[in-house]
Amino acid sequence: MTEVKFKNETIDPVILMDKLGVEYAEYIALLMNEVITSAYAEQHAKELQQKHAMRELFRACQDGIKIACSENNATDAISKIDTMIMNATKHITTSRLTEIMYIAEKRFSKYHEDEARGKSFDGYPSGYIELDKKISGFALGESTIIAARPSMGKTSYALNITLNIAKKGIPVLFFTLEQNEEGITDRLLCIEGKINNKRYRNRRLDETEKNSLGKAYSRLIQLPIKIVDGSINTSQMRSFVARELRESKDLLVISDFLTLFTDYPQLSAHERYGYVAKRIQSMAKEFKIPFITLAQLNRQLEQRNNKKPILSDLRESGNIEEAADKVLFLYRDEYYNPDTKDTNIAEVLCAKNRDGETGLIKLLWQPEYYKFANLAREAPF
């Protein structure tokens, strides 16, 4: 009984018999001098739920052994076993019931504490003035999808955000599932030093550019940026994130890009993308940090006269939009219309924002440096 009380569980005959065994039933009844009632039905239900979850987990482990013995591909085996374990955990509820007075008191106090400290919101500014005015940066516990067609500059945009946030002293964990770590680092050097990427690749920088490259290198190695390179699934991603959070409570996670995660190979592409997006959103909530995930839109929008992305384009790429707190589309009219007046202009369209406004902002696009920059010269957010 001391053990049960220590765990803050209800002490009643059913709970004690479960702990000690049915042979103690008569003794427990005499000891407690009462009969079983429905007074502790909620506690009994929790016990049953836990046992059911453990039984499902046991089955998953048994099946996992069979898969490990028969599957030739380790990545596929891990993904299948992970799916079964995730299904087992569905039987454990993480929901809780809280009276509004306690939540309201906490939020009311937090508002005044933040105001006194000059803190505007829980999250990290993107570094883009107009965008931060519109979406208030990337909030803690939020999952943001940045989507576009190929060649719009998704990776470069994500790397610009990486630098902007890392320069604030906030660690960034960048998962590159498409380009290798060398290519990503080359881009970061070109962005930071405003180095012509073509001359950099061909090793034809002049003395001024080489001097800029050296300064960019010196700054870059001081920033809290880590890169995870290669094929990965969301379970492995979670392990990396948990490890980083043991070193720092602040972290931004960026993934390039969603459809290359190796989870659930047995599912259709549409289902797989939705599952991955949902798991990333769950991690954002669990760890209370922002996640940014890049996504590639399907080619159907190319058939339209107006090539600007809309939310339905993302839905056609899987149930990704449902699992996003914010959706940002990247579009450059110059790619489709070379004669446009918007040369070197990138549009960032906020198509979904759970806690704020949507709309369009424009950035300067400098392709020779892989750089996105503010157009307006205003005080930072």
matplotlib code that plots the C-alpha trace (Angstrom):
import matplotlib.pyplot as plt

x = [0.0, 2.9, 4.2, 0.8, 0.4, 3.9, 2.9, -0.1, -2.5, -5.8, -5.7, -8.6, -9.0, -8.8, -5.6, -4.0, -5.1, -3.5, -0.3, -0.2, -2.2, -5.7, -4.6, -4.6, -8.2, -9.8, -7.1, -7.4, -11.2, -10.9, -8.2, -10.0, -13.4, -15.2, -16.6, -15.6, -17.6, -17.5, -15.9, -12.5, -13.7, -11.4, -8.3, -9.4, -9.8, -6.3, -4.9, -6.7, -5.5, -1.9, -2.1, -3.7, -0.9, 1.7, 0.1, 0.2, 3.8, 4.7, 3.1, 5.0, 8.3, 7.5, 6.7, 9.7, 12.0, 10.5, 10.9, 14.5, 15.2, 13.6, 14.1, 17.2, 17.0, 17.8, 16.1, 12.8, 12.9, 13.3, 10.5, 8.1, 9.0, 8.6, 5.2, 4.0, 5.4, 3.7, 0.4, 0.9, 1.4, -1.9, -3.6, -2.0, -3.8, -1.7, -4.7, -5.6, -8.5, -7.8, -10.2, -10.0, -9.2, -5.8, -4.9, -6.1, -4.1, -0.9, -1.3, -2.3, 0.8, 3.0, 1.8, 2.8, 6.1, 7.0, 6.0, 8.2, 11.2, 10.5, 9.8, 7.4, 6.5, 7.6, 9.7, 12.4, 12.2, 13.0, 15.2, 12.8, 11.1, 7.8, 7.5, 8.0, 5.4, 2.9, 3.6, 5.5, 8.4, 8.5, 6.8, 7.8, 5.9, 4.9, 5.5, 5.9, 5.9, 7.8, 6.7, 7.4, 8.1, 11.7, 14.2, 12.2, 15.0, 13.6, 17.0, 18.6, 15.7, 16.0, 19.7, 19.2, 16.8, 19.4, 22.0, 19.6, 18.6, 22.0, 23.4, 21.0, 22.8, 20.0, 21.2, 20.0, 19.8, 19.6, 18.6, 19.7, 18.1, 18.8, 22.1, 25.2, 26.8, 29.6, 27.1, 25.1, 28.2, 29.3, 26.0, 26.3, 29.7, 28.5, 25.5, 27.5, 30.3, 28.2, 30.4, 29.5, 28.6, 29.7, 33.2, 33.4, 32.6, 35.1, 37.7, 38.1, 37.6, 39.6, 41.5, 38.7, 36.3, 38.9, 39.2, 35.4, 35.4, 37.9, 35.8, 32.7, 34.5, 35.6, 32.1, 30.4, 32.5, 31.4, 27.7, 25.7, 24.7, 24.8, 24.1, 22.7, 23.5, 21.9, 18.8, 16.8, 13.4, 11.5, 12.4, 16.1, 15.3, 13.7, 16.8, 19.1, 16.7, 16.5, 20.3, 20.7, 18.1, 20.2, 22.8, 20.5, 16.9, 16.7, 16.7, 15.4, 15.0, 14.9, 14.4, 15.1, 12.8, 9.7, 9.1, 12.6, 12.0, 12.2, 9.2, 6.4, 7.7, 4.8, 2.2, 1.3, 3.2, 0.1, -0.4, 3.3, 3.8, 0.8, 2.2, 5.6, 4.2, 2.0, 5.0, 7.0, 4.2, 3.9, 7.7, 7.3, 4.6, 6.5, 9.8, 8.2, 10.6, 9.9, 10.3, 10.5, 10.1, 10.6, 8.2, 8.0, 4.7, 3.6, 3.8, 0.0, 0.2, 2.4, -0.7, -2.4, -2.0, -1.4, 1.5, 1.4, 0.8, -2.4, -3.2, -4.9, -1.6, -0.1, -3.1, -2.4, 1.1, -0.3, -2.2, 0.6, -1.4, -3.5, -0.3, 1.1, 0.6, 2.0, 2.3, 4.6, 4.8, 7.9, 7.3, 9.5, 7.6, 10.8, 11.2, 8.0, 7.9, 11.4, 9.9, 8.3, 8.9, 9.6, 13.2, 15.2, 12.1, 10.8, 7.3, 6.7, 3.0, 1.7, -1.3, -2.0, -1.3, -3.1, -2.5, -2.3, -2.8, -2.0, -0.8, 2.1, 5.5, 8.4, 12.1, 15.2, 16.6, 20.3, 20.8, 24.6, 24.9, 22.0, 20.8, 17.4, 17.3, 14.8, 13.5, 12.4, 14.8, 13.0, 13.7, 14.0, 11.1]
y = [0.0, 2.3, 1.7, 2.5, 5.6, 6.8, 6.5, 8.7, 5.9, 5.1, 2.4, 0.0, -3.8, -4.2, -2.3, -4.2, -7.6, -6.7, -5.9, -8.8, -11.6, -13.0, -15.3, -12.2, -11.3, -12.5, -10.9, -7.6, -7.6, -8.2, -5.6, -2.9, -4.0, -2.8, -4.2, -3.2, -0.2, 2.0, 4.8, 4.1, 3.1, 5.7, 4.2, 0.7, 1.8, 3.3, 0.0, -1.9, 0.6, 0.2, -3.6, -3.5, -1.2, -3.5, -6.5, -4.7, -3.7, -7.3, -8.5, -5.8, -6.9, -10.6, -9.6, -7.3, -10.3, -12.1, -9.1, -8.7, -12.3, -12.3, -8.8, -8.2, -4.4, -2.9, 0.4, -1.3, -3.5, -0.5, 1.3, -1.7, -2.3, 1.4, 1.4, -1.5, 0.2, 3.5, 1.6, 0.1, 3.5, 4.7, 2.8, 5.1, 8.4, 11.6, 13.8, 15.5, 17.4, 20.9, 23.5, 26.8, 28.8, 27.2, 27.5, 31.1, 32.0, 30.6, 32.4, 35.7, 35.6, 34.6, 37.6, 40.0, 38.2, 38.3, 42.0, 42.9, 41.2, 42.8, 39.4, 39.6, 35.9, 32.3, 31.5, 32.6, 35.4, 34.3, 37.4, 38.6, 41.8, 41.7, 37.9, 38.2, 41.0, 38.7, 35.3, 36.3, 34.0, 30.3, 29.6, 27.0, 23.7, 24.6, 22.7, 24.9, 23.5, 25.5, 24.2, 25.0, 23.5, 22.6, 25.5, 28.0, 28.1, 26.0, 24.8, 28.2, 29.9, 27.3, 27.9, 31.7, 31.1, 28.8, 31.5, 34.2, 32.2, 30.7, 34.3, 34.9, 32.1, 29.6, 26.1, 24.8, 21.1, 20.8, 17.4, 17.2, 14.2, 15.3, 17.2, 16.1, 18.0, 19.3, 20.9, 22.4, 23.9, 25.3, 27.1, 28.4, 29.8, 31.5, 33.0, 34.3, 35.7, 36.9, 34.7, 34.0, 30.3, 29.6, 31.0, 29.3, 25.9, 26.4, 27.6, 31.0, 33.5, 36.7, 38.0, 40.2, 37.2, 34.9, 37.4, 37.5, 33.7, 33.6, 36.0, 33.9, 30.8, 32.4, 33.5, 30.3, 28.0, 30.0, 29.4, 26.7, 24.7, 21.0, 19.0, 15.4, 14.0, 10.9, 8.7, 8.8, 8.1, 10.1, 7.8, 8.4, 12.1, 12.1, 10.5, 13.2, 16.0, 14.5, 14.2, 17.9, 19.1, 17.5, 20.1, 23.1, 23.9, 26.0, 24.4, 24.9, 21.7, 22.0, 19.1, 19.1, 17.5, 15.7, 13.2, 11.7, 10.4, 6.6, 5.9, 3.4, 2.1, -0.3, 2.6, 4.6, 7.9, 9.9, 8.1, 8.1, 11.8, 12.5, 10.1, 11.7, 15.3, 14.2, 12.7, 15.8, 17.9, 15.6, 16.0, 19.8, 19.6, 17.1, 18.9, 22.4, 23.7, 24.8, 22.4, 23.6, 21.0, 21.6, 19.9, 19.7, 20.4, 18.0, 19.0, 19.4, 23.1, 23.4, 22.8, 26.0, 29.5, 30.9, 28.9, 30.4, 27.6, 27.2, 25.0, 22.4, 21.8, 20.7, 18.4, 16.6, 15.9, 14.0, 15.0, 17.4, 20.6, 19.0, 18.4, 21.9, 24.9, 27.2, 26.7, 29.0, 28.8, 30.0, 31.4, 33.3, 34.6, 35.1, 31.3, 31.0, 34.5, 35.8, 39.1, 39.8, 43.1, 41.1, 40.1, 38.8, 38.9, 35.9, 35.8, 34.1, 33.3, 32.4, 30.2, 28.9, 30.3, 28.8, 31.8, 34.8, 36.4, 35.0, 36.9, 37.7, 39.2, 39.8, 39.2, 40.0, 36.9, 36.9, 33.6, 34.1, 34.0, 31.7, 34.6, 35.9, 39.4, 41.9, 44.4, 47.1, 48.8, 48.9, 48.2, 44.4, 42.5]
z = [0.0, 0.7, -2.8, -4.4, -2.3, -3.2, -6.9, -6.1, -7.1, -5.5, -2.8, -3.2, -3.2, -7.0, -7.2, -4.3, -5.6, -9.0, -7.2, -4.7, -6.5, -6.1, -3.2, -1.0, -1.9, 1.3, 3.5, 1.6, 2.0, 5.7, 6.0, 4.2, 5.5, 2.4, -0.9, -4.4, -5.7, -8.7, -6.8, -8.3, -11.8, -13.4, -11.7, -12.7, -16.3, -16.3, -15.1, -17.8, -20.4, -19.3, -19.4, -22.9, -24.1, -22.6, -24.3, -27.6, -27.0, -26.2, -29.5, -31.4, -29.9, -30.8, -34.4, -34.4, -33.7, -36.7, -38.9, -37.8, -38.6, -42.0, -43.4, -45.5, -45.4, -42.0, -42.7, -43.8, -40.7, -38.4, -40.1, -39.8, -36.2, -35.4, -37.0, -34.8, -31.6, -32.6, -33.0, -29.5, -28.0, -29.4, -26.6, -24.0, -23.7, -23.1, -22.8, -19.5, -18.1, -16.7, -15.4, -17.3, -14.2, -13.8, -17.5, -17.6, -14.5, -15.9, -19.3, -17.6, -15.4, -18.4, -20.4, -17.7, -17.1, -20.8, -21.1, -18.1, -19.7, -23.1, -24.6, -27.6, -28.2, -27.5, -30.5, -32.9, -35.5, -39.0, -39.6, -42.4, -41.2, -43.1, -42.6, -38.8, -38.7, -40.3, -38.7, -35.5, -36.4, -35.7, -32.4, -29.8, -30.3, -33.9, -37.1, -40.2, -43.8, -46.5, -49.9, -53.5, -56.9, -57.7, -58.5, -56.4, -53.8, -50.9, -49.6, -50.0, -48.1, -45.3, -45.1, -44.9, -42.0, -40.4, -40.5, -39.2, -36.2, -35.4, -35.3, -32.4, -30.5, -31.0, -32.0, -35.4, -36.3, -40.1, -41.6, -45.2, -46.9, -50.5, -50.7, -48.9, -46.0, -48.1, -50.6, -47.7, -46.1, -49.4, -49.7, -46.2, -47.0, -50.1, -48.3, -45.4, -47.5, -50.5, -52.7, -56.3, -56.2, -59.8, -59.3, -55.9, -57.5, -60.3, -57.8, -59.6, -56.8, -57.0, -54.0, -52.7, -52.8, -51.2, -48.4, -48.0, -48.0, -45.2, -43.1, -43.8, -42.7, -39.5, -38.7, -39.7, -37.5, -34.5, -35.1, -33.3, -36.5, -36.8, -40.0, -40.2, -43.6, -45.2, -45.3, -42.1, -40.6, -38.0, -35.1, -35.9, -36.2, -32.8, -31.2, -32.7, -31.4, -27.9, -27.7, -28.7, -26.2, -23.4, -24.3, -24.8, -24.1, -27.3, -30.7, -34.2, -36.4, -40.2, -42.5, -46.3, -47.3, -46.1, -48.9, -48.5, -45.0, -45.1, -42.8, -43.7, -47.0, -47.2, -47.4, -50.5, -51.0, -50.1, -46.8, -46.0, -46.4, -44.1, -41.4, -41.5, -41.3, -38.3, -36.5, -37.0, -35.6, -32.6, -32.0, -32.1, -29.4, -27.3, -27.3, -27.3, -30.1, -33.7, -36.6, -40.2, -42.9, -46.6, -49.0, -52.8, -54.5, -57.2, -60.9, -61.4, -60.7, -63.8, -65.9, -64.6, -66.1, -62.6, -61.2, -57.7, -55.2, -53.2, -50.3, -52.5, -54.2, -50.9, -50.2, -53.5, -52.2, -49.1, -46.0, -45.1, -44.6, -41.8, -39.7, -40.1, -37.9, -40.6, -44.3, -46.4, -50.1, -52.0, -55.5, -58.1, -61.1, -63.0, -63.3, -65.4, -66.9, -67.8, -68.9, -65.5, -63.7, -60.5, -61.4, -58.5, -56.4, -54.3, -52.9, -49.6, -49.3, -45.8, -46.8, -43.4, -39.9, -37.0, -34.7, -37.0, -40.4, -43.8, -46.8, -49.1, -48.5, -51.0, -50.5, -52.6, -54.3, -55.1, -56.9, -57.4, -53.6, -52.7, -50.7, -49.7, -48.1, -46.8, -49.4, -46.9, -44.6, -41.3, -37.7, -37.0, -35.5]

ax = plt.figure().add_subplot(projection="3d")
ax.plot(x, y, z, "-o")
ax.set_aspect("equal")
plt.show()
